[in-house]
Amino acid sequence: MTGFQIVVLWSDVLVWLLLAAGIGLGVLISKSPPLLAAWRRVGANRMGMASATILLAFLLIGLLDSLHYRVALDGKPGEKTQYGIEVLSLLDALAAPLRTKNEKTYSAPFATRLYAKETVDVPGLGAVREFPRLKHGGSHLGEREDEVLADAGFTAFRLAVLSLLAWLAVVAAVATRVGATANTAADIAVDGSGWQKIWRGETVFAWNAVLATLGLLLIVVVPLFYLSGQYHVFGTDKVGQDVLYQILKSVRTALIIGLVTTLVMLPMAVLLGIVAGYFRGWVDDVIQYLYTVLNSIPGVLLIAAAVLMMQVVIDSHPEWFATAAERADLRLLALCFILGITSWTGLCRLLRGETLKLRELEYIQAAQAFGVSSWRIILRHILPNLMHIVIIALVMDFSGLVLAEAVLSYVGIGVDPTMTSFGTMINNARMELGREPVVWWSLAAAFSAMFILVLAANLFADAVRDAFDPRAA
């Protein structure tokens, strides 16, 4: 008898399939010299590799949050094992202190008391209005509440030093590897050529940017997560849940919105855009009419109507879902499909214009003169010459879709209310900013995390655009 039951959500399947597809794409790229040369230019871009390191950290959090299970309940020997209705993930298990150490209500970052006064009975004094002590935040200090700054500062400094030592070990390993590709072992020992190549930026891959970003992440993240077991480093929300835990849970939602929606949008945009530009005539007119009509409808209204209809279907069939997580997951995937179906028009129009230009080139007309079929020309000549636009659009649309989810959840037509996302956090913070005293840390934490994710995605998109731009090659 196992102590847990594996739960596979549809979004989990898509996440791991996308990871497998990415690995497969990497294998194909390694066998294609032009694509390999372009991605090597991406790897040589320092800003691009620094942002890619940050994106990989977010991706790791999303993957850990995509392995779900249900815990077995206590029962009598011989009885059939029953499992809890709460669906947890591997991230929940690793962040158990953040998930379980809840307070009564709001508390500020690194606070030891609640944010609002309450009436408590004090022996000898009767009913007194004061800020109650937190159950978990700073509890290890006991009565030494005035030592929070010193305790947190010393702990952070100690862990930052340990993180720095670990980073130096990683740097030494990379420097040894880099030096071994160009020099003998004796040369490495004498002149430290591997470290010099990295420091001067003489390596083909931007190791200096990756290592510098990794060092910064370790120095910031390791002390932060260690302190989160002793304090609420980003405070707590209205129901006393740790805000840092909510940030971690929001990462997977943002990644799914960005990646799955792009996957839905891509086939329709590429197929219709190329077909309209290549065949022209009535086919072009029909496709132009289709995306012109879609663009004439306000996007938010179209998405809202689709989401509300989908919600009616979900509410009418509660027997489809064994847990609330499955219900929220279906709504998330439905939102991805709705966003994908309504956001393909821009890329389609762009590919149509590029195809109109490509079909007039000499080698395309020569292929037509030799009797090559239209679809063979599209697959062998048109599509490969549009891939740089497709890749650039994919990477750049990711950040836009993450922001779109935040806006939609803010107006109440985004993900399920039971699912944590940056949009739901910002939506909840709307009321918190209107209370006295102001609760600012939830909004600040959600905004900062989303800002870092979107900024990293945009910088990486710039690197991809520069590398795949034919005019820059």
C-alpha positions in Angstrom: 0.0 0.0 0.0 1.5 3.3 -1.1 1.1 6.5 0.9 0.1 8.6 -2.2 -1.8 8.3 -5.5 -0.3 9.9 -8.6 -2.7 12.4 -10.2 -2.1 13.3 -13.9 -3.8 16.6 -14.9 -4.3 17.5 -18.6 -2.0 20.5 -18.1 0.7 18.2 -16.7 0.6 16.1 -19.8 0.9 19.2 -22.0 3.8 20.6 -20.0 5.8 17.4 -20.1 5.0 16.9 -23.8 6.2 20.4 -24.5 9.4 19.6 -22.6 9.9 16.5 -24.7 9.1 18.4 -27.9 11.7 21.0 -26.9 14.3 18.3 -26.4 13.4 16.7 -29.7 13.6 20.1 -31.4 17.1 20.5 -29.9 18.2 17.3 -31.5 16.8 18.4 -34.8 18.6 21.7 -34.5 21.9 20.0 -33.8 21.5 18.2 -37.2 20.7 21.4 -39.1 23.8 23.6 -39.7 21.9 26.8 -40.4 19.7 26.5 -37.3 22.6 25.4 -35.2 24.6 28.5 -36.3 21.6 30.7 -35.4 21.2 29.2 -32.0 25.0 29.5 -31.4 24.6 33.2 -32.0 21.8 33.2 -29.3 24.2 31.4 -27.0 26.9 34.0 -27.6 24.6 36.8 -26.6 25.3 37.7 -23.0 22.0 39.4 -22.3 20.1 36.6 -23.9 21.9 33.9 -21.9 21.5 35.9 -18.6 17.8 36.1 -19.2 17.7 32.4 -20.3 19.2 31.4 -17.0 16.4 33.2 -15.1 13.8 31.6 -17.4 15.2 28.2 -16.6 14.8 28.9 -12.9 11.1 29.7 -13.5 10.8 26.6 -15.7 12.2 24.4 -12.9 9.6 25.7 -10.5 6.9 25.1 -13.1 8.1 21.5 -13.7 8.2 20.7 -10.0 4.6 22.0 -9.7 3.5 19.7 -12.6 4.0 16.5 -10.7 0.8 15.9 -8.7 -0.4 13.4 -6.2 -3.0 12.8 -3.5 -2.0 11.7 0.0 -3.5 8.5 1.5 -5.8 9.0 4.5 -5.4 7.1 7.7 -7.6 4.0 7.8 -8.1 0.7 9.5 -6.0 -2.3 8.4 -7.6 -4.3 5.6 -9.8 -1.5 4.4 -9.5 0.0 0.9 -7.1 3.0 0.9 -8.8 6.3 0.7 -7.0 9.4 -0.6 -7.5 13.1 0.3 -9.4 15.4 -2.0 -6.5 17.9 -2.0 -4.2 17.5 -5.0 -0.6 18.4 -4.1 2.5 18.7 -6.2 6.2 18.0 -5.7 6.7 21.8 -5.2 4.1 21.7 -2.4 6.1 18.9 -0.7 9.4 20.9 -1.0 7.7 24.1 0.2 5.7 22.4 3.0 6.7 25.0 5.6 5.3 27.8 3.4 2.1 25.9 2.7 1.3 24.8 6.2 2.5 27.6 8.4 -0.5 29.9 8.0 -1.4 32.8 10.2 -4.7 34.2 11.2 -4.7 37.2 8.7 -2.4 39.8 7.3 1.2 40.2 8.5 3.9 42.3 7.0 7.2 41.0 5.6 9.5 39.7 8.4 6.9 40.7 11.0 6.4 38.9 14.3 2.9 40.2 14.9 -0.3 40.6 13.0 -0.9 43.8 10.9 -4.1 44.8 12.7 -5.0 45.2 16.3 -7.3 42.8 18.1 -8.9 42.6 21.5 -7.1 40.1 23.6 -7.5 39.1 27.3 -4.3 39.9 29.3 -4.0 38.4 32.8 -4.3 41.3 35.3 -5.2 43.9 32.6 -8.4 42.5 31.2 -9.3 43.2 27.5 -6.6 45.0 25.7 -6.2 46.2 22.1 -2.9 45.1 20.7 -1.2 43.4 17.7 -1.3 39.6 18.4 1.8 37.5 18.2 2.2 35.4 15.1 2.1 31.6 15.5 5.0 30.9 13.1 6.6 34.1 12.0 9.7 34.7 14.1 8.6 32.2 16.7 12.1 30.9 17.1 13.1 34.2 18.7 10.7 33.8 21.6 10.4 37.1 23.5 13.4 38.6 21.6 11.2 40.3 18.9 13.5 43.3 18.7 16.3 41.1 17.3 14.5 40.3 14.0 16.8 42.6 11.9 20.0 41.2 13.4 18.8 37.6 13.2 17.6 37.8 9.6 20.7 39.8 8.6 23.2 37.5 10.1 21.4 34.4 8.7 21.2 35.9 5.3 24.9 36.9 5.3 26.0 33.4 6.5 24.0 31.7 3.7 25.1 34.2 1.1 28.7 33.2 1.9 27.9 29.5 1.6 26.1 30.2 -1.7 29.2 32.1 -2.9 31.4 29.2 -2.1 29.1 26.8 -3.9 29.1 29.2 -6.9 32.9 29.3 -6.9 32.9 25.5 -7.1 30.6 25.7 -10.1 32.8 28.3 -11.7 35.9 26.2 -11.2 34.3 23.2 -12.8 33.1 25.2 -15.8 36.6 26.9 -16.1 38.3 23.6 -16.1 35.9 22.3 -18.7 36.4 25.4 -20.9 40.1 25.3 -20.5 40.3 21.5 -21.4 38.7 22.2 -24.8 41.5 24.4 -25.8 44.6 23.6 -23.7 46.3 20.7 -22.0 46.0 20.0 -18.3 49.4 21.5 -17.7 48.5 24.8 -19.3 45.4 25.0 -17.1 47.5 24.6 -14.0 50.0 27.3 -15.1 47.9 30.1 -16.6 44.3 29.3 -15.7 43.3 29.8 -19.3 39.8 28.5 -18.8 38.9 31.2 -16.2 40.6 33.9 -18.3 38.6 32.9 -21.4 35.4 33.1 -19.4 36.3 36.4 -17.8 37.3 38.0 -21.0 34.2 36.7 -22.9 36.4 34.7 -25.4 34.2 31.6 -25.2 31.8 30.7 -28.0 29.1 30.3 -25.3 28.4 33.3 -23.0 29.6 31.5 -19.9 30.4 34.8 -18.1 26.8 36.0 -18.3 25.4 32.6 -17.2 27.7 32.2 -14.3 27.2 35.8 -13.1 23.4 35.4 -13.2 23.7 32.0 -11.5 25.8 33.6 -8.7 23.3 36.4 -8.2 20.4 33.9 -8.1 22.2 31.7 -5.5 23.1 34.7 -3.3 19.5 36.0 -3.3 17.4 32.8 -3.5 19.2 30.6 -1.0 19.0 33.0 1.9 15.5 34.0 0.9 14.1 30.4 1.0 16.0 29.5 4.2 14.6 32.5 6.0 11.1 31.7 4.7 11.1 28.7 7.1 11.5 31.2 10.0 9.7 34.3 8.8 7.1 35.2 6.3 9.6 37.0 4.0 6.9 38.5 1.8 4.2 38.7 4.4 0.8 36.9 4.5 -2.5 37.6 2.8 -6.1 38.0 4.2 -6.4 34.4 5.2 -2.9 34.2 6.5 -1.3 32.3 3.6 2.3 33.0 2.9 2.7 35.3 -0.1 6.0 33.7 -1.3 4.1 30.4 -1.6 1.5 32.1 -3.8 4.3 33.5 -6.0 5.7 30.0 -6.5 2.3 28.6 -7.3 1.7 31.4 -9.8 4.7 30.5 -11.9 3.2 27.3 -13.3 0.0 29.1 -14.3 2.0 31.8 -16.1 4.1 29.2 -18.0 1.1 27.2 -19.1 -0.8 30.3 -20.3 2.3 31.4 -22.3 3.4 28.0 -23.7 0.1 26.2 -24.3 -1.6 29.2 -25.8 1.3 29.7 -28.2 1.0 26.0 -29.2 -2.7 26.4 -30.0 -2.2 29.7 -31.9 0.8 28.5 -34.0 -0.6 25.9 -36.4 -3.6 28.1 -37.4 -1.5 31.2 -37.9 1.2 29.5 -39.9 -1.2 27.5 -42.1 -3.6 30.3 -42.9 -1.0 33.0 -43.3 1.1 31.0 -45.8 -1.9 29.7 -47.7 -3.4 33.2 -48.0 -0.1 34.7 -49.3 0.8 31.9 -51.7 -2.5 31.0 -53.4 -4.0 34.6 -53.3 -7.3 35.0 -55.1 -10.5 33.9 -53.3 -8.5 31.9 -50.7 -6.7 35.1 -49.6 -10.0 37.0 -49.6 -11.7 34.4 -47.3 -8.8 34.3 -44.9 -8.5 38.1 -44.8 -12.2 38.4 -44.2 -11.9 35.9 -41.3 -9.2 37.6 -39.4 -10.6 41.1 -40.2 -13.9 40.1 -38.6 -12.1 38.6 -35.5 -10.1 41.8 -35.1 -13.2 44.0 -35.4 -14.6 42.3 -32.2 -13.1 43.7 -28.9 -10.8 41.0 -27.7 -11.8 41.2 -24.1 -15.5 40.9 -24.9 -14.9 37.9 -27.2 -12.8 36.1 -24.6 -15.3 37.0 -21.8 -18.2 35.5 -23.8 -16.2 32.3 -24.5 -15.1 31.9 -20.9 -18.6 32.4 -19.5 -20.1 29.9 -21.9 -17.3 27.4 -21.0 -18.0 28.1 -17.3 -21.6 27.2 -17.7 -20.6 23.8 -19.3 -18.3 23.1 -16.4 -20.9 24.0 -13.8 -23.5 21.8 -15.5 -21.3 18.7 -15.3 -19.8 18.4 -11.8 -19.5 14.7 -12.2 -16.6 15.2 -14.7 -14.3 16.2 -11.9 -13.1 14.1 -8.9 -11.3 17.1 -7.3 -11.4 20.8 -7.4 -7.9 20.8 -9.0 -9.2 19.0 -12.0 -12.0 21.5 -12.4 -9.6 24.4 -12.2 -7.2 22.7 -14.6 -9.9 22.3 -17.2 -10.8 26.0 -17.0 -7.1 26.9 -17.3 -6.8 24.8 -20.5 -10.0 26.2 -21.9 -8.7 29.7 -21.3 -5.5 28.7 -23.2 -7.5 27.5 -26.1 -9.7 30.6 -26.1 -6.7 32.9 -26.0 -5.0 30.9 -28.8 -8.1 31.0 -31.1 -8.5 34.7 -30.6 -4.8 35.8 -30.9 -3.5 34.1 -34.1 -4.5 37.0 -36.4 -1.4 39.1 -35.9 1.1 36.4 -36.8 -1.2 35.3 -39.7 -1.2 38.7 -41.2 2.6 39.0 -40.9 3.2 35.6 -42.5 0.8 36.4 -45.3 2.8 39.6 -46.2 6.1 37.7 -46.1 4.7 34.9 -48.2 3.5 37.4 -50.8 7.1 38.7 -51.1 8.7 35.2 -51.1 6.5 33.8 -53.9 7.7 36.4 -56.3 11.4 35.5 -55.9 13.2 33.8 -58.8 13.8 30.4 -57.2 10.1 30.0 -56.3 9.1 30.9 -59.8 11.7 28.5 -61.2 10.2 25.7 -59.0 6.8 26.5 -60.3 8.0 26.5 -63.9 9.5 23.0 -63.4 6.1 21.8 -62.2 6.8 21.3 -58.6 3.5 21.1 -56.6 2.4 24.0 -54.6 2.5 22.2 -51.2 6.0 20.9 -51.9 7.1 24.5 -52.6 5.4 25.7 -49.4 7.1 22.9 -47.3 10.5 23.0 -48.9 11.0 26.7 -49.7 8.4 29.0 -48.2 8.1 27.6 -44.6 11.9 27.3 -43.9 12.3 31.0 -44.9 9.6 32.0 -42.5 10.8 30.1 -39.5 12.9 33.0 -38.1 9.7 35.1 -38.0 7.7 32.2 -36.4 10.4 31.6 -33.7 10.7 35.4 -33.0 6.9 35.7 -32.7 6.6 32.7 -30.4 9.2 34.0 -27.9 7.8 37.5 -28.0 4.2 36.5 -27.7 5.0 34.5 -24.5 5.4 37.7 -22.4 2.3 39.2 -23.9 0.2 36.2 -23.0 1.4 36.2 -19.4 0.3 39.8 -19.1 -3.0 39.0 -20.8 -3.7 36.4 -18.1 -3.1 38.9 -15.4 -5.5 41.4 -17.0 -8.2 38.8 -17.5 -8.0 37.4 -14.0 -8.1 41.0 -12.7 -11.4 41.6 -14.4 -12.7 38.2 -13.2 -12.7 36.2 -16.5 -9.3 34.5 -16.1 -8.3 31.3 -14.3 -10.5 29.6 -11.7 -10.6 31.6 -8.4 -9.2 28.6 -6.6 -6.1 28.6 -8.7 -3.3 30.9 -7.8 -1.9 33.2 -10.5 -0.4 36.6 -10.8 -3.7 37.9 -12.0 -5.7 36.6 -9.1 -3.1 38.0 -6.7 -3.3 41.4 -8.3 -7.1 41.2 -8.3 -7.1 40.4 -4.5 -4.7 43.3 -3.9 -7.3 45.7 -5.3 -9.2 45.7 -2.1 -6.1 45.5 0.1 -4.9 48.9 -1.3 -8.2 50.5 -0.1 -8.0 49.5 3.5 -6.3 51.2 6.4 -3.5 50.5 7.0 -2.6 49.7 3.4 -1.6 46.1 2.6 1.0 46.6 -0.1 3.2 43.5 0.0 1.0 41.2 -2.0 0.7 43.5 -4.9 4.5 44.4 -4.7 5.5 40.7 -4.6 3.2 39.7 -7.5 4.2 42.6 -9.6 8.0 42.0 -9.0 7.8 38.3 -9.9 5.8 38.9 -13.0 8.1 41.8 -14.0 11.2 39.6 -13.7 9.5 36.8 -15.7 8.3 39.1 -18.5 11.5 41.1 -18.6 13.6 37.9 -18.9 11.3 36.7 -21.7 11.5 40.0 -23.6 15.3 40.1 -23.3 15.6 36.5 -24.5 13.2 37.4 -27.4 15.5 40.2 -28.4 18.5 37.8 -28.5 16.5 35.3 -30.6 15.4 38.1 -33.0 18.9 39.3 -33.5 20.2 35.8 -34.1 17.5 34.8 -36.6 17.2 38.0 -38.5 18.6 37.2 -42.0 19.7 40.8 -42.5 21.9 40.6 -39.4 23.5 37.3 -40.3 
